[in-house]
Amino acid sequence: MFDILHTHRDFLVINKHPNVSVHKDDGETMLLQEVAKESGDQQLYLIHRLDKMTSGILLLGRNNKAARELSEQFAKRQVAKFYLAIGSKKPKKKQGLVSGDMQRSRRSAWKLINSHDNPAVTQFFSLASEPGERLFLCKPHTGKTHQIRVALKSVGSAIVGDPIYNPSNIADRGYLHAFVLRFQYQQQEYCFVCDPRNYADLGEKWHQENTSQSIETWLKPWELSWPTINK
């Protein structure tokens, strides 16, 4: 269900496993209650969210004050986030920027539209993966629902195993992973990396040879030359 990666007096960093909801969902046990049992906290606070499909780094507050302060950093886009994803086809472009407003589509889906009133903004690089697939490193600058999933679908490479945006592609999971989180808290810099290859429960495809070699080149994604975005 999860692994505790780091314990701070004011927050916890966990690796959420795929197909675990951050909220009580379909009668499942609430994730925060399970983490609190292990950490000894009476109550934990959700600072940001990950989709049920998405694995990786989730930051939880151990008190209301810390949760409020850290949530504000997410809201002000002061937190650097990097995700890994495996796309099911060769993309229209190997790297670039996806920007646009998101609009509700059918059922649980969202779609990208041409307006830019309050756009979802995602930068990405990609490298070789297994035949017919592509590994993506994504840097979202906003925090919209399904943002990366919709962005990769828009460049022609919907995520492997994504039940909403790629339902005909069957895999052991939807391959989106919260890889790195960097932020400042009380004048101290924090950087957490969760390499999906280090955990047996995060899916088979991360361990495939081409994919694993490509991940190896991205272990410090904050040091890559990300193009400046014109605002």
Beta strands, then each sheet from edge to edge (+ up, - down):
strand 1: 2-7
strand 2: 11-16
strand 3: 45-46
strand 4: 55-61
strand 5: 80-87
strand 6: 96-100
strand 7: 102-104
strand 8: 110-112
strand 9: 120-128
strand 10: 134-140
strand 11: 176-185
strand 12: 188-193
sheet 1: 1+ 2- 4+ 3-
sheet 2: 1+ 2- 4+ 11+ 5- 10+ 9- 6+
sheet 3: 1+ 2- 4+ 11+ 12-
sheet 4: 7+ 8-
end
